[in-house]
């Protein structure tokens, strides 16, 4: 059985279909894929959990734009590099930031939700958002640095327990 078929048939012991996504990249296209999978699954009745770690934390950053977020010098430098959804680079063909602008244009032109609209849909659909405790500790971030929809800060073991009985994907 392939990944898609397995995800479709995957049910927890309570009978709830569950999809857990681990967003470890802050790239425009990867975040778009993660949010598209999450909203699509939630729209057809899945319980969806999203776990953001390292560069993926950029997607749920409260303060958008480049700012010196974090505690300590190196953390603040990394915080500056993480500019939020509006500055998320494309994983390929970034063209010094032009790539994501071209993608956004093509998405609007084809009536496809943009990355920012997908995040709004994630919020509206009640998808569970979690931040990685270890990555936050390394990057000098606190829960208050993220959007209020982030339900909790979790360690890996807790997220794995929460994900138990469903399909888990890395995006």
N, C-alpha and C positions, 0 to 999 in steps of 0.2 A: 504494500500500500504506500503511495507517495505522500509527501508532506501535506498537500492540499486535502487529499482524501482522508488522511489521518486526522487533520484538524477538523474536518467536517463531522467525522464520526466520534471525535473525542468528547467524552462526557465525564464529569466528576462522579464520585460515589453518590452525590445527592441528585444526580440527573441533570445538573446544570451544565450546559456547554460552556467551556472556559478556554480563553486564549490569553496567554501572558507573553508580553513582548519586552525584550531587553533592548533599549536604545542606547548604544554605546558610542554612536557617532553623532557629530554635530553637523554633518554634511546635509545640504539642502535636499538632495535626492533621496538619501537614506531616511531622513526625518519624514519626508513626504510619503515614502513607502510605509514607514512605521505607523504614521497617523492614518493613512488610507486603510491599512489592514485593520487597525483598531476600530475605526469608525464603521467600516464595512461589517466587521464581526458584531459590533454592538447593535448595529441596525437590524441584524437578523437574530437578535436575542442572546448573543453570547455575553457572559460575564467577561469583561476585559480588564486586565491589569497591565500597566506599563511601568517599567522600572528603568529609570534614567541613571546612567553612570558616566563618569568622566566627561568627554565632549558632548555626550547626549544631554547632560545637565543644562547645556546652553538653551535647549528648546523650552525649558520650563523656568527660565530666568525671569524674575519679576522686572528688573530694571533693564530695559531694552537699550541697545546702542552700546558703544564701547565705553566702559567705565572701569575704574580700579576697584572691583569688588573682591572681597576676600580679606583674610587676616594675615599680615606679614608681607614682606616685599615680593617674594616669588609668587605667592598666591594672588597678589594684586596684579602682577604682570599677566598671569594666566587669566585672571578676571577680565582684564582689558582685551585680551585676545578673543574672549567669548563675548561676542557682541549681540547675541540674541538671534531670533529668527530672521530679522531683516538683514543680517550680515552673514548668514550661513552660506559657506562656499559650496559649490558643486564638487562632487568627488572627482569628476573628470571635466575637462573643458571649462574650468572656472573663468579663464580669461580675465584675471585680475578683478573678479567680482561681476563681470558682465554676464557670465553663464546663468546665474540664478535669475537675473533680470530678464534674460531671454526666455527662460523656463516660465517665469510668472506671466510674461506676455503671451506665450503659447498656451498656457493653462487658461487664462482669461478668454483668449480668442476661441478656444475649444470648449468653453463653458465647463471647465474642470476646476474644482475648488483649489485655491492656492494654499500654500503651507499655513499661512495665518488663518484662513478660513477653516482648514482642517483642525487646527488647534481649537478654534471656537466650537467646532462640531464635537470634538473630544470632550470639552467641558459640558456642552449641552446634553450629550448622551450619557453623562455620568460615569465615564470611564475612570477607573481607579488609577491615580498617578502617585508614584512613589519615587523618592530620591535615594540614591545609594549612600549609605553612611560612610563607607570607607573612602569613596571618591570625594565626598564633601569634606571629610577630615583632611585629606591630602591637599585639596584645593583651598582650604581655609574658608569654606562656605557654611552658612547656617540655614536652617529651614526658612527663616525670614527673607532670605535672598531669592526665594522662588515664589511663583504664583500661588495664590491661596488655595487653589484646587489640589495642590500636592497634599495628599492625606497624611503621609507619614514619611519618616526617614527610616529606612530598613537596612539591615545587614543582609548578606546573601542568603544565609540559612533561613531567615524569616521569609524572604521573598520566595524561596524554593518551596517552603511549607505552604505559603499562600497559593502558589501555582500548582500545587499537587492535584492530580486528577485531570489536568488539562494539557493542552499543547503549549509548548514554550518555544518562541522563536527569537533569534538574535537578529537585529536589524541595525 
